[in-house]
Amino acid sequence: MPSATEYKEKAAEFERMARATRDPILQARFSNIAGSYRLLASEREWLIEIDAENKHAAWLSRRVGMSRSQPL
């Protein structure tokens, strides 16, 4: 799966293409594609964040479980 950075680079590429053409239909199409890549980047960042949060929560639950099993 591509990284968020790779999606952002593709978005920038399509934004450059949109600026470079004089055809309004192509400009709109390239801009839409760039927007799609920005959305993919955002979703990828969110997935990474959620995974990190889940890993942190799992780590915390293991730590809490360990501390509960140890005598005071």
For each residue, the residues with C-beta under 8 A, 3 or more apart:
1: 44
2: 6 7 40 44
3: 6 7 44
4: 7 8 41 42 44 45 48
5: 8 9 41
6: 2 3 9 10
7: 2 3 4 10 11 37 38 40 41 44
8: 4 5 11 12 37 38 41
9: 5 6 12 13
10: 6 7 13 14 34 37
11: 7 8 14 15 34 35 37 38 41
12: 8 9 15 16 34
13: 9 10 16 17 34
14: 10 11 17 18 30 31 33 34 37
15: 11 12 18 19 30 31 34
16: 12 13 19 20
17: 13 14 20 21 26 30
18: 14 15 21 26 27 28 30 31 34
19: 15 16 27
20: 16 17
21: 17 18 26 27 30
22: 27
23: 26 27
24: 27 28
25: 28 29
26: 17 18 21 23 29 30
27: 18 19 21 22 23 24 30 31
28: 18 24 25 31 32
29: 25 26 32 33
30: 14 15 17 18 21 26 27 33 34
31: 14 15 18 27 28 34 35
32: 28 29 35 36
33: 14 29 30 36 37
34: 10 11 12 13 14 15 18 30 31 37 38
35: 11 31 32 38 39
36: 32 33 39 40
37: 7 8 10 11 14 33 34 40 41
38: 7 8 11 34 35 41 42
39: 35 36 42 43
40: 2 7 36 37 43 44
41: 4 5 7 8 11 37 38 44 45
42: 4 38 39 45 46
43: 39 40 46 47
44: 1 2 3 4 7 40 41 47 48
45: 4 41 42 48 49
46: 42 43 49 50
47: 43 44 50 51
48: 4 44 45 51 52
49: 45 46 52 53
50: 46 47 53 54
51: 47 48 54 55
52: 48 49 55 56
53: 49 50 56 57
54: 50 51 57 58
55: 51 52 58 59
56: 52 53 59 60
57: 53 54 60 61
58: 54 55 61 62
59: 55 56 62 63
60: 56 57 63 64
61: 57 58 64 65
62: 58 59 65 66
63: 59 60 66 67
64: 60 61 67 68
65: 61 62 68 69
66: 62 63 69 70
67: 63 64 70
68: 64 65
69: 65 66
70: 66 67
71:
72:
